[in-house]
Amino acid sequence: MSAPRCVAKGQDLIAQRIRQIAEENDVTLVENKPLAQELYKRVEIGDEVPEDLFTAVAEVLAFVYRLKRKEAVNV
C-alpha cells in the first residue's frame, strides 16, 4: 500500500475554496492546523506524505474512518 498523496493545497482564499469543494462533495473535513501547516511547507501536489508525518496523518484518517463507520450505523 502506498503512502497518502497530497491532492490539493492552498492558503487563505484557495484553502477556503478547497474546503467549499470538499463540503459540496460530502468529504469529511478534519482540522489539524499544525499538521496542515507542516504538509503545506513540505509537500507539493502529487507528492506522498513524508514518512515522519505518517503517524499524524494516520491518526486523522483513523478518526475519519471511525466517523464514517458511526454514520453508517446511524443511517
N, CA, C and O atoms as a CHARMM CRD file, in Angstrom:
* protein
*
  300
    1    1 MET  N      0.84100  -1.17600   0.00000 PROA 1      0.00000
    2    1 MET  CA     0.00000   0.00000   0.00000 PROA 1      0.00000
    3    1 MET  C      0.88800   1.24200   0.00000 PROA 1      0.00000
    4    1 MET  O      1.83600   1.33200   0.77900 PROA 1      0.00000
    5    2 SER  N      0.58300   2.18100  -0.86000 PROA 2      0.00000
    6    2 SER  CA     1.40200   3.38900  -0.93800 PROA 2      0.00000
    7    2 SER  C      0.94400   4.42400   0.08900 PROA 2      0.00000
    8    2 SER  O     -0.14700   4.33600   0.65100 PROA 2      0.00000
    9    3 ALA  N      1.80100   5.38700   0.30700 PROA 3      0.00000
   10    3 ALA  CA     1.50800   6.45700   1.26300 PROA 3      0.00000
   11    3 ALA  C      0.43400   7.38100   0.69100 PROA 3      0.00000
   12    3 ALA  O      0.28300   7.47700  -0.52700 PROA 3      0.00000
   13    4 PRO  N     -0.31600   8.06300   1.57000 PROA 4      0.00000
   14    4 PRO  CA    -1.27700   9.06600   1.08500 PROA 4      0.00000
   15    4 PRO  C     -0.54800  10.14200   0.28300 PROA 4      0.00000
   16    4 PRO  O      0.61800  10.44600   0.53500 PROA 4      0.00000
   17    5 ARG  N     -1.25400  10.70200  -0.67300 PROA 5      0.00000
   18    5 ARG  CA    -0.69700  11.75300  -1.53000 PROA 5      0.00000
   19    5 ARG  C     -1.45600  13.05800  -1.32400 PROA 5      0.00000
   20    5 ARG  O     -2.64100  13.06600  -0.99100 PROA 5      0.00000
   21    6 CYS  N     -0.75200  14.13900  -1.52800 PROA 6      0.00000
   22    6 CYS  CA    -1.35900  15.46800  -1.48500 PROA 6      0.00000
   23    6 CYS  C     -2.14300  15.68000  -2.78500 PROA 6      0.00000
   24    6 CYS  O     -1.58400  15.56700  -3.87600 PROA 6      0.00000
   25    7 VAL  N     -3.42700  15.98500  -2.66300 PROA 7      0.00000
   26    7 VAL  CA    -4.23700  16.20200  -3.86200 PROA 7      0.00000
   27    7 VAL  C     -4.61100  17.66600  -4.05700 PROA 7      0.00000
   28    7 VAL  O     -5.07200  18.05400  -5.13100 PROA 7      0.00000
   29    8 ALA  N     -4.41200  18.48000  -3.02000 PROA 8      0.00000
   30    8 ALA  CA    -4.68700  19.91700  -3.12100 PROA 8      0.00000
   31    8 ALA  C     -4.00400  20.61400  -1.95700 PROA 8      0.00000
   32    8 ALA  O     -3.76100  20.01500  -0.90900 PROA 8      0.00000
   33    9 LYS  N     -3.69900  21.88200  -2.15700 PROA 9      0.00000
   34    9 LYS  CA    -3.15200  22.67000  -1.06000 PROA 9      0.00000
   35    9 LYS  C     -3.34900  24.13500  -1.37300 PROA 9      0.00000
   36    9 LYS  O     -3.40300  24.53800  -2.53400 PROA 9      0.00000
   37   10 GLY  N     -3.45300  24.92400  -0.31900 PROA 10     0.00000
   38   10 GLY  CA    -3.63600  26.34900  -0.52400 PROA 10     0.00000
   39   10 GLY  C     -3.70200  27.07500   0.79900 PROA 10     0.00000
   40   10 GLY  O     -3.80500  26.46600   1.86500 PROA 10     0.00000
   41   11 GLN  N     -3.64200  28.37600   0.70700 PROA 11     0.00000
   42   11 GLN  CA    -3.76800  29.25300   1.86400 PROA 11     0.00000
   43   11 GLN  C     -4.87700  30.25400   1.58200 PROA 11     0.00000
   44   11 GLN  O     -5.20500  30.53800   0.43000 PROA 11     0.00000
   45   12 ASP  N     -5.44200  30.77700   2.65100 PROA 12     0.00000
   46   12 ASP  CA    -6.41300  31.85500   2.57400 PROA 12     0.00000
   47   12 ASP  C     -7.57600  31.51400   1.62900 PROA 12     0.00000
   48   12 ASP  O     -8.29900  30.54800   1.87400 PROA 12     0.00000
   49   13 LEU  N     -7.76300  32.29200   0.55600 PROA 13     0.00000
   50   13 LEU  CA    -8.91100  32.08100  -0.32700 PROA 13     0.00000
   51   13 LEU  C     -8.87500  30.71900  -1.01600 PROA 13     0.00000
   52   13 LEU  O     -9.91600  30.09200  -1.20900 PROA 13     0.00000
   53   14 ILE  N     -7.69300  30.26800  -1.38300 PROA 14     0.00000
   54   14 ILE  CA    -7.59300  28.94800  -2.02600 PROA 14     0.00000
   55   14 ILE  C     -7.99100  27.86100  -1.03700 PROA 14     0.00000
   56   14 ILE  O     -8.70900  26.93100  -1.40400 PROA 14     0.00000
   57   15 ALA  N     -7.54200  27.96000   0.20100 PROA 15     0.00000
   58   15 ALA  CA    -7.92000  26.98800   1.22500 PROA 15     0.00000
   59   15 ALA  C     -9.42900  27.01400   1.46200 PROA 15     0.00000
   60   15 ALA  O    -10.04700  25.96200   1.62300 PROA 15     0.00000
   61   16 GLN  N    -10.01800  28.19300   1.48300 PROA 16     0.00000
   62   16 GLN  CA   -11.46600  28.29500   1.64400 PROA 16     0.00000
   63   16 GLN  C    -12.19100  27.60700   0.49900 PROA 16     0.00000
   64   16 GLN  O    -13.19500  26.92700   0.71300 PROA 16     0.00000
   65   17 ARG  N    -11.68900  27.78100  -0.70600 PROA 17     0.00000
   66   17 ARG  CA   -12.31900  27.15500  -1.88200 PROA 17     0.00000
   67   17 ARG  C    -12.17200  25.63600  -1.81700 PROA 17     0.00000
   68   17 ARG  O    -13.10900  24.91500  -2.15900 PROA 17     0.00000
   69   18 ILE  N    -11.01800  25.14200  -1.38500 PROA 18     0.00000
   70   18 ILE  CA   -10.81700  23.69900  -1.23700 PROA 18     0.00000
   71   18 ILE  C    -11.83500  23.14900  -0.23900 PROA 18     0.00000
   72   18 ILE  O    -12.44800  22.11100  -0.48900 PROA 18     0.00000
   73   19 ARG  N    -12.01600  23.83200   0.87900 PROA 19     0.00000
   74   19 ARG  CA   -12.99400  23.39500   1.89200 PROA 19     0.00000
   75   19 ARG  C    -14.40700  23.41000   1.32100 PROA 19     0.00000
   76   19 ARG  O    -15.18900  22.49100   1.56800 PROA 19     0.00000
   77   20 GLN  N    -14.73500  24.45300   0.55800 PROA 20     0.00000
   78   20 GLN  CA   -16.06400  24.55900  -0.04600 PROA 20     0.00000
   79   20 GLN  C    -16.32000  23.38700  -0.99600 PROA 20     0.00000
   80   20 GLN  O    -17.38700  22.77500  -0.95900 PROA 20     0.00000
   81   21 ILE  N    -15.34800  23.08100  -1.83800 PROA 21     0.00000
   82   21 ILE  CA   -15.49000  21.95900  -2.77500 PROA 21     0.00000
   83   21 ILE  C    -15.63700  20.65000  -2.01200 PROA 21     0.00000
   84   21 ILE  O    -16.44400  19.80000  -2.38800 PROA 21     0.00000
   85   22 ALA  N    -14.87000  20.48200  -0.95100 PROA 22     0.00000
   86   22 ALA  CA   -14.97800  19.27100  -0.12800 PROA 22     0.00000
   87   22 ALA  C    -16.37600  19.14800   0.45200 PROA 22     0.00000
   88   22 ALA  O    -16.98400  18.07900   0.38500 PROA 22     0.00000
   89   23 GLU  N    -16.88800  20.22300   1.01700 PROA 23     0.00000
   90   23 GLU  CA   -18.23400  20.19600   1.60300 PROA 23     0.00000
   91   23 GLU  C    -19.29300  19.88400   0.55500 PROA 23     0.00000
   92   23 GLU  O    -20.22000  19.11800   0.81800 PROA 23     0.00000
   93   24 GLU  N    -19.16400  20.47200  -0.63300 PROA 24     0.00000
   94   24 GLU  CA   -20.11900  20.22100  -1.71500 PROA 24     0.00000
   95   24 GLU  C    -20.12000  18.75900  -2.15300 PROA 24     0.00000
   96   24 GLU  O    -21.10500  18.26800  -2.70300 PROA 24     0.00000
   97   25 ASN  N    -19.00700  18.07000  -1.90400 PROA 25     0.00000
   98   25 ASN  CA   -18.87500  16.67500  -2.31700 PROA 25     0.00000
   99   25 ASN  C    -18.91000  15.70800  -1.13600 PROA 25     0.00000
  100   25 ASN  O    -18.46100  14.56700  -1.24100 PROA 25     0.00000
  101   26 ASP  N    -19.45200  16.18000  -0.00700 PROA 26     0.00000
  102   26 ASP  CA   -19.60800  15.36100   1.20400 PROA 26     0.00000
  103   26 ASP  C    -18.30300  14.71700   1.66100 PROA 26     0.00000
  104   26 ASP  O    -18.29000  13.57500   2.12100 PROA 26     0.00000
  105   27 VAL  N    -17.21600  15.45500   1.53100 PROA 27     0.00000
  106   27 VAL  CA   -15.91900  14.99500   2.03000 PROA 27     0.00000
  107   27 VAL  C    -15.80700  15.43400   3.48600 PROA 27     0.00000
  108   27 VAL  O    -16.00800  16.60500   3.80800 PROA 27     0.00000
  109   28 THR  N    -15.48600  14.49500   4.35400 PROA 28     0.00000
  110   28 THR  CA   -15.33700  14.80800   5.76400 PROA 28     0.00000
  111   28 THR  C    -14.12800  15.70900   5.96400 PROA 28     0.00000
  112   28 THR  O    -13.04200  15.43000   5.45600 PROA 28     0.00000
  113   29 LEU  N    -14.32700  16.79800   6.71000 PROA 29     0.00000
  114   29 LEU  CA   -13.24600  17.73500   6.99200 PROA 29     0.00000
  115   29 LEU  C    -12.81800  17.59400   8.44300 PROA 29     0.00000
  116   29 LEU  O    -13.65200  17.54700   9.34800 PROA 29     0.00000
  117   30 VAL  N    -11.52500  17.52800   8.65300 PROA 30     0.00000
  118   30 VAL  CA   -10.94400  17.47600   9.98900 PROA 30     0.00000
  119   30 VAL  C     -9.87300  18.54600  10.03300 PROA 30     0.00000
  120   30 VAL  O     -9.00800  18.60700   9.16000 PROA 30     0.00000
  121   31 GLU  N     -9.93200  19.39400  11.05700 PROA 31     0.00000
  122   31 GLU  CA    -8.94600  20.47200  11.16000 PROA 31     0.00000
  123   31 GLU  C     -7.81800  20.08200  12.10900 PROA 31     0.00000
  124   31 GLU  O     -8.04400  19.74900  13.27200 PROA 31     0.00000
  125   32 ASN  N     -6.61500  20.13200  11.58700 PROA 32     0.00000
  126   32 ASN  CA    -5.40600  19.93100  12.37600 PROA 32     0.00000
  127   32 ASN  C     -4.39200  20.93400  11.81700 PROA 32     0.00000
  128   32 ASN  O     -3.59500  20.60700  10.93800 PROA 32     0.00000
  129   33 LYS  N     -4.44100  22.14900  12.34200 PROA 33     0.00000
  130   33 LYS  CA    -3.63400  23.23500  11.77200 PROA 33     0.00000
  131   33 LYS  C     -2.13700  22.95600  11.77300 PROA 33     0.00000
  132   33 LYS  O     -1.48000  23.21500  10.76500 PROA 33     0.00000
  133   34 PRO  N     -1.56000  22.43300  12.87600 PROA 34     0.00000
  134   34 PRO  CA    -0.11900  22.17000  12.83500 PROA 34     0.00000
  135   34 PRO  C      0.26100  21.16000  11.73400 PROA 34     0.00000
  136   34 PRO  O      1.26400  21.33900  11.04300 PROA 34     0.00000
  137   35 LEU  N     -0.53700  20.11600  11.58100 PROA 35     0.00000
  138   35 LEU  CA    -0.26200  19.13400  10.53100 PROA 35     0.00000
  139   35 LEU  C     -0.43900  19.76600   9.15200 PROA 35     0.00000
  140   35 LEU  O      0.39100  19.57000   8.26400 PROA 35     0.00000
  141   36 ALA  N     -1.50600  20.51300   8.97600 PROA 36     0.00000
  142   36 ALA  CA    -1.74900  21.17000   7.69100 PROA 36     0.00000
  143   36 ALA  C     -0.61100  22.11800   7.32300 PROA 36     0.00000
  144   36 ALA  O     -0.17000  22.15800   6.17400 PROA 36     0.00000
  145   37 GLN  N     -0.14500  22.87500   8.30100 PROA 37     0.00000
  146   37 GLN  CA     0.95000  23.81800   8.03400 PROA 37     0.00000
  147   37 GLN  C      2.23700  23.09100   7.65700 PROA 37     0.00000
  148   37 GLN  O      2.96600  23.52400   6.76400 PROA 37     0.00000
  149   38 GLU  N      2.50700  21.99500   8.33700 PROA 38     0.00000
  150   38 GLU  CA     3.71700  21.21500   8.02800 PROA 38     0.00000
  151   38 GLU  C      3.61700  20.59200   6.63900 PROA 38     0.00000
  152   38 GLU  O      4.57900  20.61800   5.87100 PROA 38     0.00000
  153   39 LEU  N      2.46000  20.03700   6.32100 PROA 39     0.00000
  154   39 LEU  CA     2.26400  19.46000   4.98200 PROA 39     0.00000
  155   39 LEU  C      2.38900  20.54900   3.91500 PROA 39     0.00000
  156   39 LEU  O      3.00800  20.32700   2.87500 PROA 39     0.00000
  157   40 TYR  N      1.81100  21.71500   4.16500 PROA 40     0.00000
  158   40 TYR  CA     1.88400  22.80700   3.19800 PROA 40     0.00000
  159   40 TYR  C      3.33000  23.19000   2.89900 PROA 40     0.00000
  160   40 TYR  O      3.69900  23.41700   1.74700 PROA 40     0.00000
  161   41 LYS  N      4.14200  23.26000   3.95300 PROA 41     0.00000
  162   41 LYS  CA     5.55000  23.64700   3.77800 PROA 41     0.00000
  163   41 LYS  C      6.35900  22.59100   3.02800 PROA 41     0.00000
  164   41 LYS  O      7.25300  22.92400   2.25100 PROA 41     0.00000
  165   42 ARG  N      6.04100  21.30700   3.26500 PROA 42     0.00000
  166   42 ARG  CA     6.95100  20.24500   2.83000 PROA 42     0.00000
  167   42 ARG  C      6.48400  19.40600   1.64900 PROA 42     0.00000
  168   42 ARG  O      7.28000  18.66800   1.07000 PROA 42     0.00000
  169   43 VAL  N      5.21700  19.50400   1.28300 PROA 43     0.00000
  170   43 VAL  CA     4.67600  18.59100   0.28200 PROA 43     0.00000
  171   43 VAL  C      4.07200  19.38000  -0.87400 PROA 43     0.00000
  172   43 VAL  O      3.34100  20.34800  -0.66800 PROA 43     0.00000
  173   44 GLU  N      4.38500  18.95500  -2.07800 PROA 44     0.00000
  174   44 GLU  CA     3.77600  19.53600  -3.27400 PROA 44     0.00000
  175   44 GLU  C      2.61400  18.64600  -3.71800 PROA 44     0.00000
  176   44 GLU  O      2.55200  17.46800  -3.36600 PROA 44     0.00000
  177   45 ILE  N      1.70500  19.21900  -4.48700 PROA 45     0.00000
  178   45 ILE  CA     0.57800  18.44200  -5.00400 PROA 45     0.00000
  179   45 ILE  C      1.12400  17.25200  -5.79200 PROA 45     0.00000
  180   45 ILE  O      1.99000  17.39900  -6.65500 PROA 45     0.00000
  181   46 GLY  N      0.59300  16.06900  -5.47000 PROA 46     0.00000
  182   46 GLY  CA     1.02800  14.83500  -6.11700 PROA 46     0.00000
  183   46 GLY  C      2.07300  14.07200  -5.32600 PROA 46     0.00000
  184   46 GLY  O      2.28700  12.88400  -5.56700 PROA 46     0.00000
  185   47 ASP  N      2.72900  14.74200  -4.37900 PROA 47     0.00000
  186   47 ASP  CA     3.74700  14.08400  -3.54800 PROA 47     0.00000
  187   47 ASP  C      3.10600  13.18300  -2.50600 PROA 47     0.00000
  188   47 ASP  O      1.97700  13.41400  -2.07400 PROA 47     0.00000
  189   48 GLU  N      3.84500  12.15300  -2.10900 PROA 48     0.00000
  190   48 GLU  CA     3.43200  11.32700  -0.98100 PROA 48     0.00000
  191   48 GLU  C      3.73700  12.06800   0.31900 PROA 48     0.00000
  192   48 GLU  O      4.64700  12.89500   0.38300 PROA 48     0.00000
  193   49 VAL  N      2.96200  11.75500   1.34500 PROA 49     0.00000
  194   49 VAL  CA     3.20500  12.31600   2.67300 PROA 49     0.00000
  195   49 VAL  C      4.56000  11.80600   3.16300 PROA 49     0.00000
  196   49 VAL  O      4.84200  10.61400   3.03900 PROA 49     0.00000
  197   50 PRO  N      5.40800  12.68100   3.71800 PROA 50     0.00000
  198   50 PRO  CA     6.70400  12.24800   4.24700 PROA 50     0.00000
  199   50 PRO  C      6.52300  11.22200   5.37300 PROA 50     0.00000
  200   50 PRO  O      5.57700  11.29100   6.15800 PROA 50     0.00000
  201   51 GLU  N      7.44900  10.28200   5.42300 PROA 51     0.00000
  202   51 GLU  CA     7.36400   9.18500   6.38200 PROA 51     0.00000
  203   51 GLU  C      7.25500   9.66900   7.82500 PROA 51     0.00000
  204   51 GLU  O      6.54400   9.05600   8.62100 PROA 51     0.00000
  205   52 ASP  N      7.94300  10.75200   8.18000 PROA 52     0.00000
  206   52 ASP  CA     7.88700  11.21000   9.56500 PROA 52     0.00000
  207   52 ASP  C      6.53800  11.82300   9.94200 PROA 52     0.00000
  208   52 ASP  O      6.30600  12.12100  11.11400 PROA 52     0.00000
  209   53 LEU  N      5.64600  12.01600   8.96700 PROA 53     0.00000
  210   53 LEU  CA     4.30400  12.52400   9.24600 PROA 53     0.00000
  211   53 LEU  C      3.23500  11.42800   9.14700 PROA 53     0.00000
  212   53 LEU  O      2.04900  11.70800   9.32000 PROA 53     0.00000
  213   54 PHE  N      3.64600  10.18300   8.86900 PROA 54     0.00000
  214   54 PHE  CA     2.69300   9.07600   8.73500 PROA 54     0.00000
  215   54 PHE  C      1.79900   8.94400   9.95700 PROA 54     0.00000
  216   54 PHE  O      0.58600   8.79400   9.81600 PROA 54     0.00000
  217   55 THR  N      2.36900   8.99700  11.14300 PROA 55     0.00000
  218   55 THR  CA     1.57800   8.77900  12.35800 PROA 55     0.00000
  219   55 THR  C      0.49300   9.84000  12.48800 PROA 55     0.00000
  220   55 THR  O     -0.66000   9.51100  12.77200 PROA 55     0.00000
  221   56 ALA  N      0.84200  11.09800  12.28800 PROA 56     0.00000
  222   56 ALA  CA    -0.14100  12.18000  12.39700 PROA 56     0.00000
  223   56 ALA  C     -1.23600  12.03800  11.35100 PROA 56     0.00000
  224   56 ALA  O     -2.41400  12.21700  11.66000 PROA 56     0.00000
  225   57 VAL  N     -0.86300  11.72200  10.12300 PROA 57     0.00000
  226   57 VAL  CA    -1.84900  11.54500   9.05500 PROA 57     0.00000
  227   57 VAL  C     -2.71000  10.31600   9.33900 PROA 57     0.00000
  228   57 VAL  O     -3.92200  10.34900   9.12200 PROA 57     0.00000
  229   58 ALA  N     -2.10500   9.24400   9.81600 PROA 58     0.00000
  230   58 ALA  CA    -2.85500   8.02600  10.13700 PROA 58     0.00000
  231   58 ALA  C     -3.88700   8.29800  11.23700 PROA 58     0.00000
  232   58 ALA  O     -4.99200   7.75800  11.18900 PROA 58     0.00000
  233   59 GLU  N     -3.54200   9.12100  12.21700 PROA 59     0.00000
  234   59 GLU  CA    -4.49300   9.45800  13.27500 PROA 59     0.00000
  235   59 GLU  C     -5.69900  10.20900  12.71000 PROA 59     0.00000
  236   59 GLU  O     -6.83400   9.95700  13.11200 PROA 59     0.00000
  237   60 VAL  N     -5.45500  11.12000  11.79100 PROA 60     0.00000
  238   60 VAL  CA    -6.56100  11.84900  11.15400 PROA 60     0.00000
  239   60 VAL  C     -7.41700  10.88500  10.34300 PROA 60     0.00000
  240   60 VAL  O     -8.64500  10.91800  10.43200 PROA 60     0.00000
  241   61 LEU  N     -6.78100  10.03100   9.55600 PROA 61     0.00000
  242   61 LEU  CA    -7.53200   9.06800   8.74100 PROA 61     0.00000
  243   61 LEU  C     -8.34100   8.11200   9.61900 PROA 61     0.00000
  244   61 LEU  O     -9.49300   7.81200   9.30200 PROA 61     0.00000
  245   62 ALA  N     -7.76200   7.63800  10.70200 PROA 62     0.00000
  246   62 ALA  CA    -8.47900   6.73300  11.61100 PROA 62     0.00000
  247   62 ALA  C     -9.70400   7.43700  12.19000 PROA 62     0.00000
  248   62 ALA  O    -10.77100   6.83200  12.29800 PROA 62     0.00000
  249   63 PHE  N     -9.56100   8.70400  12.56100 PROA 63     0.00000
  250   63 PHE  CA   -10.68000   9.47800  13.08400 PROA 63     0.00000
  251   63 PHE  C    -11.79900   9.57700  12.04200 PROA 63     0.00000
  252   63 PHE  O    -12.97200   9.38700  12.36300 PROA 63     0.00000
  253   64 VAL  N    -11.43200   9.87300  10.80400 PROA 64     0.00000
  254   64 VAL  CA   -12.41700   9.98500   9.72200 PROA 64     0.00000
  255   64 VAL  C    -13.10700   8.64300   9.49400 PROA 64     0.00000
  256   64 VAL  O    -14.32700   8.59900   9.33600 PROA 64     0.00000
  257   65 TYR  N    -12.35100   7.55600   9.47400 PROA 65     0.00000
  258   65 TYR  CA   -12.95600   6.23300   9.26500 PROA 65     0.00000
  259   65 TYR  C    -13.91900   5.89000  10.39500 PROA 65     0.00000
  260   65 TYR  O    -14.97500   5.31000  10.14400 PROA 65     0.00000
  261   66 ARG  N    -13.57600   6.23900  11.63800 PROA 66     0.00000
  262   66 ARG  CA   -14.48200   5.99100  12.76400 PROA 66     0.00000
  263   66 ARG  C    -15.76600   6.80400  12.60500 PROA 66     0.00000
  264   66 ARG  O    -16.85600   6.29100  12.86000 PROA 66     0.00000
  265   67 LEU  N    -15.64900   8.06100  12.18800 PROA 67     0.00000
  266   67 LEU  CA   -16.83300   8.89600  11.95400 PROA 67     0.00000
  267   67 LEU  C    -17.72600   8.28800  10.88600 PROA 67     0.00000
  268   67 LEU  O    -18.94400   8.21000  11.05000 PROA 67     0.00000
  269   68 LYS  N    -17.11500   7.86100   9.79800 PROA 68     0.00000
  270   68 LYS  CA   -17.88900   7.29300   8.69600 PROA 68     0.00000
  271   68 LYS  C    -18.57100   5.99200   9.11700 PROA 68     0.00000
  272   68 LYS  O    -19.71000   5.73200   8.73100 PROA 68     0.00000
  273   69 ARG  N    -17.87700   5.18300   9.90200 PROA 69     0.00000
  274   69 ARG  CA   -18.46200   3.93300  10.38100 PROA 69     0.00000
  275   69 ARG  C    -19.64900   4.23200  11.28800 PROA 69     0.00000
  276   69 ARG  O    -20.68100   3.56600  11.20900 PROA 69     0.00000
  277   70 LYS  N    -19.49900   5.23900  12.15200 PROA 70     0.00000
  278   70 LYS  CA   -20.58300   5.63300  13.05300 PROA 70     0.00000
  279   70 LYS  C    -21.77300   6.15500  12.25300 PROA 70     0.00000
  280   70 LYS  O    -22.92100   5.84100  12.56900 PROA 70     0.00000
  281   71 GLU  N    -21.50300   6.94900  11.22000 PROA 71     0.00000
  282   71 GLU  CA   -22.57700   7.46800  10.36100 PROA 71     0.00000
  283   71 GLU  C    -23.31800   6.33300   9.66600 PROA 71     0.00000
  284   71 GLU  O    -24.54300   6.36800   9.55600 PROA 71     0.00000
  285   72 ALA  N    -22.58400   5.32900   9.19700 PROA 72     0.00000
  286   72 ALA  CA   -23.20200   4.20100   8.51100 PROA 72     0.00000
  287   72 ALA  C    -24.13200   3.42100   9.43700 PROA 72     0.00000
  288   72 ALA  O    -25.17800   2.93700   9.00600 PROA 72     0.00000
  289   73 VAL  N    -23.75600   3.29900  10.69100 PROA 73     0.00000
  290   73 VAL  CA   -24.57700   2.57500  11.66900 PROA 73     0.00000
  291   73 VAL  C    -25.84200   3.36400  11.99600 PROA 73     0.00000
  292   73 VAL  O    -26.89800   2.78100  12.23800 PROA 73     0.00000
  293   74 ASN  N    -25.73300   4.68400  12.00200 PROA 74     0.00000
  294   74 ASN  CA   -26.86600   5.55100  12.36300 PROA 74     0.00000
  295   74 ASN  C    -27.81400   5.83300  11.21400 PROA 74     0.00000
  296   74 ASN  O    -28.78900   6.56100  11.40200 PROA 74     0.00000
  297   75 VAL  N    -27.57300   5.29600  10.05300 PROA 75     0.00000
  298   75 VAL  CA   -28.43400   5.56200   8.88500 PROA 75     0.00000
  299   75 VAL  C    -29.65900   4.70800   8.92100 PROA 75     0.00000
  300   75 VAL  O    -30.49700   4.79300   8.02300 PROA 75     0.00000
